[in-house]
Amino acid sequence: MASRSVTEILLIPFQFVWYLFLTLLYALIGLIYAFVPSAILPKKDVSNDIVLITGGGCGFGRLFALEFTKLGSTVVIWDIDERGAQKVAKECEELGGKAYAFKVDVSKSKDVYRTADDVRKKVGDVTILINNAGVVSGSHLLDTSDDMINRTIDINVKAYFWVTVKAFARSMLENNHGHFVSVCSMAGYYGGPKQVDYCASKHAVVGFEESLYLDFELNKKSGVFTTIINPFYMDTGMFTGVESTKGLLPVLSAEFVMKKSMVAILTNERYVYLPYLTRLYIFLKSFLPENSMWALRTFFGIEGYMGGFTGRQKSD
C-alpha cells in the first residue's frame, strides 16, 4: 500500500500538466467555436424527437413549440392555461406538424406524474424536455405574500425535480438519448430589487442543472445532453413594464434569444448567456468588491429596470 501511495504522489505533477493541457485545449476550441458562424455549425436532426415544453401556451414556450415544429419534431405543450396550450398546438398543426396540448399544473407533482403517463400512452417517450414554465411576483420581499413565495418556489424550482428527473429522465437514460433544456435567467447569477423570490429560484435552477449534468456524466450517458439558457430581460410578456432606464442594456427580443437558444440545443452547447456582455459581469463579480459592482450596476441602470413592472396581463 505504501508503494502504491508513493506512486500516486509521484504521478500528481504529470496529471497536473496533462489536465492543464486539456483545459487550455478545450478553451481554445471553445474560443474558435465562438467565432464560427452558427449557420455552418453541424446540427443534430430532431425530426424524430418528441419535444415537451412546459409553459408552452404563450411567450417563450410558444416560440419553442413553433421552432421545433418547423424542424419536424412532434411537440407536446404543457400549460396551466388549457386554452392557450390548445391555441399553440393549433398553430403548430397549421405549420404541418404534430402537436398535443395538455393542461398541467407543474407545481403539483401528482398532476405532473399523471399527465406524463398520458403523454407516454398517447404520444410516446419524450426525448427533448424544455423546462420553461415560470412565474415572477415583481414586488419587494416585504410586500410579497407567503403564498406567492411558495408558488414561485413550487413552479420555478420544485417542478424541475419531478418534471425533469421523476417524470422523464429514466427513459432518456435507459435509451441513452435525450436533451434537457432549462430556461433560466441571468437572475440565476446576480440579485435584483423586487426579485428576491425570483432570483432565489433561478439561483436554485442553476445549481440543479449543473448537478444534474454531473449526475448524467457519472452515469456515462454520452447521448443525454443538458443546456441552460440564461438571458437578460426578454419581451415575452412575463416582464411587461420592464425597460432599460438608460438604453445601454436593452430588453432582449424573444426571437433573438430563441435563435441563439436553438443553435445551442442543436449543437449540444451547455450554456447560453445573452447578451454576451453578461459573461463579463459574472467574471467581474468573482473578484471585484461590492462597491465596484454597485458602480457598474448604476452605470447601466440595472437597478431601475423593475420600476415600471406590471407583469403578464390576463389578455396575453
C-alpha positions as CSV (number, residue, x, y, z in Angstrom):
1,M,0.0,0.0,0.0
2,A,2.9,2.4,0.8
3,S,4.5,1.8,-2.6
4,R,1.2,2.4,-4.3
5,S,0.7,5.6,-2.4
6,V,4.1,6.9,-3.3
7,T,3.4,6.1,-7.0
8,E,0.2,8.1,-6.8
9,I,2.0,11.1,-5.3
10,L,4.7,11.0,-8.0
11,L,2.1,11.0,-10.7
12,I,0.5,14.2,-9.4
13,P,2.8,16.6,-11.3
14,F,2.3,14.7,-14.6
15,Q,-1.5,14.7,-14.1
16,F,-1.4,18.4,-13.4
17,V,0.4,19.1,-16.7
18,W,-1.9,16.8,-18.6
19,Y,-5.2,18.3,-17.3
20,L,-3.8,21.8,-17.7
21,F,-3.1,21.0,-21.3
22,L,-6.7,19.7,-21.7
23,T,-8.0,22.8,-20.0
24,L,-6.2,25.1,-22.4
25,L,-7.0,22.9,-25.4
26,Y,-10.8,22.9,-24.7
27,A,-10.6,26.6,-24.0
28,L,-9.0,27.2,-27.4
29,I,-11.6,25.0,-29.2
30,G,-14.4,27.0,-27.4
31,L,-12.8,30.3,-28.5
32,I,-12.7,29.1,-32.1
33,Y,-16.3,28.0,-32.0
34,A,-17.3,31.4,-30.6
35,F,-16.2,33.0,-33.8
36,V,-17.6,30.3,-36.2
37,P,-20.9,31.5,-37.8
38,S,-23.8,29.5,-36.4
39,A,-25.0,28.8,-39.9
40,I,-22.1,26.4,-40.7
41,L,-22.0,24.6,-37.3
42,P,-23.1,20.9,-37.6
43,K,-26.5,20.4,-36.1
44,K,-28.3,17.3,-35.0
45,D,-31.5,16.0,-36.6
46,V,-34.6,16.4,-34.3
47,S,-37.2,15.3,-36.8
48,N,-37.8,12.1,-34.9
49,D,-37.8,13.6,-31.4
50,I,-40.8,14.2,-29.1
51,V,-40.3,17.7,-27.6
52,L,-42.2,18.6,-24.4
53,I,-42.4,22.3,-23.4
54,T,-43.7,23.4,-20.0
55,G,-45.3,26.8,-20.1
56,G,-45.8,26.3,-23.8
57,G,-49.1,28.1,-24.1
58,C,-47.6,31.6,-24.5
59,G,-44.4,33.7,-24.6
60,F,-41.1,32.0,-25.0
61,G,-42.6,28.5,-24.7
62,R,-44.8,29.2,-27.7
63,L,-41.7,30.2,-29.8
64,F,-40.0,26.9,-28.9
65,A,-43.1,25.0,-30.0
66,L,-43.2,26.7,-33.4
67,E,-39.5,26.4,-33.9
68,F,-39.3,22.7,-33.2
69,T,-42.4,22.1,-35.4
70,K,-40.6,23.7,-38.3
71,L,-37.8,21.1,-37.7
72,G,-40.2,18.2,-37.9
73,S,-40.4,17.4,-34.2
74,T,-43.5,16.2,-32.5
75,V,-44.5,18.8,-30.0
76,V,-46.2,18.3,-26.6
77,I,-47.4,21.5,-24.9
78,W,-47.9,21.7,-21.2
79,D,-49.6,24.7,-19.6
80,I,-52.0,25.5,-16.8
81,D,-53.9,27.6,-19.4
82,E,-55.5,24.8,-21.4
83,R,-56.9,27.3,-23.9
84,G,-53.5,28.8,-24.6
85,A,-51.9,25.4,-25.0
86,Q,-54.6,24.3,-27.5
87,K,-54.1,27.5,-29.4
88,V,-50.4,27.0,-29.8
89,A,-50.9,23.3,-30.7
90,K,-53.3,24.5,-33.5
91,E,-50.6,26.9,-34.7
92,C,-48.1,24.0,-34.9
93,E,-50.6,21.9,-36.8
94,E,-51.2,24.8,-39.3
95,L,-47.4,24.6,-40.0
96,G,-47.9,20.9,-40.9
97,G,-46.6,19.5,-37.6
98,K,-47.9,17.2,-34.9
99,A,-48.8,18.8,-31.6
100,Y,-50.6,17.8,-28.5
101,A,-51.9,20.1,-25.7
102,F,-52.3,19.1,-22.1
103,K,-53.5,21.1,-19.1
104,V,-51.0,20.7,-16.3
105,D,-50.1,22.5,-13.0
106,V,-46.4,21.7,-12.8
107,S,-46.4,22.9,-9.2
108,K,-48.3,19.7,-8.3
109,S,-46.3,16.5,-8.6
110,K,-49.3,14.2,-8.8
111,D,-50.6,16.3,-11.7
112,V,-47.2,16.0,-13.4
113,Y,-46.9,12.3,-13.0
114,R,-50.5,11.6,-14.2
115,T,-50.1,13.8,-17.3
116,A,-46.7,12.3,-18.0
117,D,-48.3,8.9,-18.1
118,D,-50.9,10.2,-20.5
119,V,-48.2,11.6,-22.8
120,R,-46.3,8.3,-22.9
121,K,-49.6,6.5,-23.8
122,K,-50.8,9.0,-26.4
123,V,-47.6,10.3,-27.9
124,G,-44.5,8.2,-26.8
125,D,-41.4,8.8,-24.8
126,V,-40.3,12.4,-24.5
127,T,-36.7,12.8,-25.8
128,I,-36.3,16.6,-25.5
129,L,-37.6,18.4,-22.5
130,I,-37.8,22.2,-22.3
131,N,-38.3,23.3,-18.7
132,N,-39.8,26.8,-19.4
133,A,-42.7,27.3,-17.0
134,G,-42.1,30.1,-14.6
135,V,-43.6,33.0,-12.6
136,V,-42.4,36.3,-11.1
137,S,-44.0,38.4,-8.4
138,G,-42.2,41.6,-9.2
139,S,-42.6,43.0,-5.7
140,H,-40.4,43.8,-2.8
141,L,-39.9,40.9,-0.4
142,L,-41.7,42.5,2.5
143,D,-44.7,43.1,0.1
144,T,-44.7,39.6,-1.2
145,S,-47.2,37.2,0.3
146,D,-46.1,33.8,1.7
147,D,-48.4,32.2,-0.9
148,M,-46.7,33.9,-3.7
149,I,-43.3,33.0,-2.4
150,N,-44.4,29.3,-2.2
151,R,-45.8,29.5,-5.7
152,T,-42.6,30.9,-7.1
153,I,-40.5,28.1,-5.5
154,D,-43.0,25.4,-6.4
155,I,-43.2,26.4,-10.1
156,N,-39.7,27.8,-10.7
157,V,-37.7,25.2,-8.7
158,K,-39.6,22.1,-7.4
159,A,-41.2,21.4,-10.7
160,Y,-37.8,20.8,-12.2
161,F,-37.3,17.9,-9.9
162,W,-40.4,16.0,-10.7
163,V,-40.9,17.1,-14.3
164,T,-37.3,16.5,-15.3
165,V,-36.0,13.7,-13.1
166,K,-39.0,11.8,-11.8
167,A,-41.2,12.0,-14.9
168,F,-38.9,11.8,-17.9
169,A,-35.3,11.2,-17.1
170,R,-35.5,7.5,-16.6
171,S,-36.5,6.7,-20.2
172,M,-33.9,9.1,-21.6
173,L,-31.1,7.5,-19.5
174,E,-32.2,3.9,-20.4
175,N,-32.2,4.8,-24.1
176,N,-29.1,7.0,-23.8
177,H,-30.9,9.6,-25.9
178,G,-32.3,12.9,-24.8
179,H,-31.8,16.5,-24.1
180,F,-32.8,18.6,-21.0
181,V,-33.1,22.3,-21.6
182,S,-33.5,24.7,-18.6
183,V,-34.8,28.1,-19.4
184,C,-33.1,30.0,-16.5
185,S,-32.1,33.7,-16.4
186,M,-29.2,36.0,-15.6
187,A,-31.1,36.3,-12.4
188,G,-29.6,33.0,-11.5
189,Y,-26.2,34.7,-11.2
190,Y,-27.0,38.1,-9.6
191,G,-29.7,39.6,-7.4
192,G,-32.1,42.4,-8.2
193,P,-34.6,44.6,-6.4
194,K,-38.3,43.4,-6.5
195,Q,-37.0,39.9,-7.5
196,V,-35.8,38.3,-4.2
197,D,-38.0,35.2,-4.6
198,Y,-37.5,35.1,-8.4
199,C,-33.7,35.4,-8.2
200,A,-33.5,32.8,-5.4
201,S,-35.5,30.4,-7.5
202,K,-33.2,30.9,-10.6
203,H,-30.1,30.5,-8.5
204,A,-31.5,27.2,-7.4
205,V,-32.2,26.2,-11.0
206,V,-28.5,26.9,-11.9
207,G,-27.4,24.6,-9.1
208,F,-30.0,22.0,-10.0
209,E,-29.0,21.9,-13.7
210,E,-25.2,21.8,-13.1
211,S,-25.5,19.0,-10.6
212,L,-27.9,17.1,-12.9
213,Y,-25.3,17.4,-15.7
214,L,-22.7,15.8,-13.4
215,D,-25.1,13.0,-12.4
216,F,-25.5,12.1,-16.1
217,E,-21.8,12.3,-16.7
218,L,-21.1,9.9,-13.9
219,N,-23.6,7.5,-15.4
220,K,-21.7,7.6,-18.6
221,K,-24.7,8.7,-20.6
222,S,-23.0,10.3,-23.6
223,G,-26.3,10.5,-25.5
224,V,-28.0,12.6,-22.9
225,F,-27.3,16.4,-23.1
226,T,-28.2,19.4,-21.0
227,T,-28.4,23.1,-21.9
228,I,-29.1,26.0,-19.6
229,I,-30.3,29.3,-21.2
230,N,-29.5,32.5,-19.3
231,P,-31.0,35.5,-20.9
232,F,-31.3,39.1,-19.6
233,Y,-34.8,40.5,-19.5
234,M,-36.9,39.4,-22.5
235,D,-40.0,41.0,-24.1
236,T,-42.2,37.8,-23.7
237,G,-44.9,39.5,-21.7
238,M,-43.7,38.0,-18.4
239,F,-41.8,41.1,-17.6
240,T,-44.2,43.7,-19.1
241,G,-43.2,47.2,-17.9
242,V,-39.6,46.4,-17.5
243,E,-37.3,48.7,-19.5
244,S,-33.8,49.9,-19.7
245,T,-33.7,53.2,-17.9
246,K,-30.6,54.4,-19.8
247,G,-30.9,52.3,-23.0
248,L,-27.4,51.0,-22.5
249,L,-28.5,47.4,-22.0
250,P,-31.9,47.0,-23.7
251,V,-34.5,44.4,-23.0
252,L,-33.9,41.4,-25.4
253,S,-36.1,40.4,-28.3
254,A,-37.6,36.9,-27.5
255,E,-37.0,36.0,-31.2
256,F,-33.3,36.8,-30.9
257,V,-32.9,34.7,-27.7
258,M,-34.8,31.9,-29.4
259,K,-32.5,31.8,-32.4
260,K,-29.4,31.6,-30.2
261,S,-31.0,29.0,-27.9
262,M,-32.0,26.7,-30.8
263,V,-28.4,26.8,-32.1
264,A,-27.2,25.8,-28.6
265,I,-29.7,23.0,-28.4
266,L,-29.0,21.6,-31.9
267,T,-25.2,21.7,-31.3
268,N,-25.4,20.4,-27.7
269,E,-23.9,23.5,-26.2
270,R,-24.0,23.6,-22.4
271,Y,-24.5,27.3,-21.7
272,V,-26.2,30.3,-23.3
273,Y,-25.6,33.8,-21.9
274,L,-27.4,36.7,-23.6
275,P,-26.3,39.3,-24.2
276,Y,-22.7,38.3,-24.3
277,L,-21.7,41.2,-22.1
278,T,-23.3,39.4,-19.1
279,R,-20.5,36.9,-19.2
280,L,-18.1,39.8,-18.3
281,Y,-20.4,40.8,-15.4
282,I,-20.2,37.2,-13.9
283,F,-16.5,37.2,-14.3
284,L,-16.0,40.7,-12.6
285,K,-18.4,39.7,-9.8
286,S,-16.0,36.9,-8.8
287,F,-13.2,39.3,-7.6
288,L,-14.3,42.9,-7.6
289,P,-15.5,44.5,-4.4
290,E,-19.2,45.2,-3.9
291,N,-18.7,49.0,-4.3
292,S,-17.2,48.4,-7.8
293,M,-20.2,46.2,-8.8
294,W,-22.5,48.9,-7.5
295,A,-20.8,51.4,-9.8
296,L,-21.3,49.1,-12.8
297,R,-25.0,48.4,-11.9
298,T,-25.6,52.2,-11.5
299,F,-23.9,53.0,-14.8
300,F,-26.1,50.5,-16.7
301,G,-29.2,51.5,-14.7
302,I,-29.9,47.8,-13.9
303,E,-31.4,48.5,-10.5
304,G,-34.1,50.7,-12.2
305,Y,-35.4,48.1,-14.7
306,M,-38.2,46.8,-12.5
307,G,-39.5,50.3,-11.7
308,G,-42.4,50.1,-14.2
309,F,-43.0,46.3,-13.9
310,T,-46.6,45.2,-14.3
311,G,-46.1,41.6,-15.4
312,R,-48.1,39.4,-17.8
313,Q,-51.7,40.6,-18.2
314,K,-54.6,38.2,-18.4
315,S,-55.2,39.2,-22.0
316,D,-51.6,38.0,-23.0
